[in-house]
């Protein structure tokens, strides 16, 4: 059967190295990939803010691929493009990069009669450039390994 939905998601991300967490939100527009009901794609637009003494504000965009494993269980992966601002104490620094991401989504609407979406995913931001170190060279680094837990409203 056709399968598509839009969702608004609130996310909480934990840094694997013990750094401050991130909070944010995301809009997901998902639809079938061709005639296959078990393969889907989505456009994701999100905003994240790192909490703590050195805040970061990040905007991210993704074209995500989804595979519907069961009626209400989806596995997904995406390349994420992100950009943001940080280091507000010493002048604002802008940065950008790419982040591979993978995760799982549970859509329990048929079980609990509420349009919730539960998601757990991993992402690894790879900074490619910033206004201090320039593009590539010294700017290139893995920023963190994030484990993201999300709760959203999915409208089918």
C-alpha positions in Angstrom: 0.0 0.0 0.0 1.1 3.6 -0.4 3.0 4.9 2.6 3.9 8.5 3.2 3.9 10.8 6.2 5.1 14.1 7.5 6.4 14.4 11.1 7.5 17.1 13.5 10.2 15.7 15.8 11.8 16.8 19.1 15.3 15.4 19.5 17.7 15.0 22.4 21.3 13.9 21.5 24.0 12.6 23.8 27.7 13.0 22.9 29.6 9.7 23.2 32.7 11.4 24.6 30.7 13.0 27.5 30.3 16.5 26.1 27.2 18.6 26.6 24.0 17.3 25.0 22.1 18.8 22.0 18.4 19.5 21.8 16.6 20.3 18.7 13.7 19.7 16.3 13.2 18.4 12.8 10.6 18.4 10.1 10.4 15.1 8.0 8.6 14.8 4.7 8.6 11.1 3.7 7.3 9.3 0.6 7.6 6.1 -1.3 10.6 5.5 -3.6 9.0 4.5 -6.9 6.6 1.6 -6.8 8.2 -0.2 -3.9 6.2 0.3 -0.7 9.1 -0.9 1.5 11.7 1.7 0.2 11.1 5.3 1.0 13.0 8.6 1.0 12.6 11.8 3.0 13.7 15.4 3.1 14.7 16.3 6.7 15.2 19.9 7.9 16.4 20.4 11.4 17.9 22.7 14.0 20.1 21.7 16.9 21.5 23.6 19.9 24.3 22.3 22.0 23.8 23.1 25.7 26.5 24.1 28.1 29.3 26.7 28.5 30.3 26.7 24.8 27.0 26.7 22.9 26.6 25.7 19.2 23.7 26.4 17.0 23.4 24.0 14.0 21.1 23.8 11.0 21.0 20.5 9.2 19.5 19.1 5.9 19.3 15.5 4.9 18.0 13.3 2.1 17.3 10.1 4.0 16.7 6.6 2.7 14.3 4.4 4.6 13.6 0.7 4.4 10.3 -0.5 6.0 11.2 -3.7 7.8 7.7 -4.2 9.2 4.4 -2.3 9.1 5.5 0.1 11.8 9.3 -0.3 11.9 11.7 1.6 9.6 15.5 1.5 9.3 17.1 4.6 7.8 20.4 6.1 6.7 21.4 9.5 5.4 24.2 11.9 4.5 23.5 15.1 6.5 24.8 18.5 5.4 25.1 20.9 8.3 26.2 24.4 9.1 26.2 26.5 12.2 27.6 29.1 14.6 29.8 28.7 17.7 32.4 30.4 20.0 30.3 33.4 20.9 32.8 34.5 23.7 35.6 35.3 21.2 33.7 36.4 18.1 31.3 34.2 16.2 32.7 31.3 14.2 30.8 29.7 11.3 31.3 26.1 10.3 30.0 23.5 8.0 30.4 19.8 7.3 28.9 16.4 6.4 27.6 13.7 8.8 26.7 10.1 8.1 23.7 9.0 10.0 21.8 5.7 10.6 19.0 4.7 12.9 15.6 3.0 13.5 12.1 4.5 13.7 9.0 3.0 15.4 5.6 4.2 14.3 3.2 2.6 16.9 0.0 4.4 15.6 -1.8 1.1 14.9 -1.1 -0.1 18.5 -1.8 2.9 20.6 -4.1 5.1 18.5 -1.8 8.1 18.7 0.3 9.4 15.8 3.7 9.1 17.6 7.1 8.4 16.1 10.0 7.1 18.3 13.4 7.3 16.8 17.0 6.3 17.8 19.8 7.2 15.6 23.6 7.7 15.4 25.4 10.5 13.5 29.1 11.4 13.2 29.6 15.1 12.2 32.7 15.6 10.1 33.6 19.3 10.0 35.0 20.3 6.6 35.5 24.0 7.1 35.1 27.0 9.4 36.0 30.7 9.5 39.1 30.1 11.6 40.9 27.2 9.9 39.5 27.6 6.4 38.4 24.7 4.2 39.8 21.3 4.6 43.3 21.1 6.2 43.2 21.9 9.9 39.5 22.4 9.9 38.7 18.7 9.0 37.9 16.7 12.1 35.3 14.4 13.6 33.3 16.5 16.0 31.6 13.8 18.0 29.6 10.6 17.9 26.0 11.5 18.7 23.3 9.1 19.9 19.9 10.8 19.2 16.6 9.9 20.9 13.6 11.5 19.3 9.9 11.7 19.8 7.6 13.2 17.2 4.1 13.4 15.8 3.7 11.6 12.5 0.8 12.4 10.2 0.1 9.8 7.5 
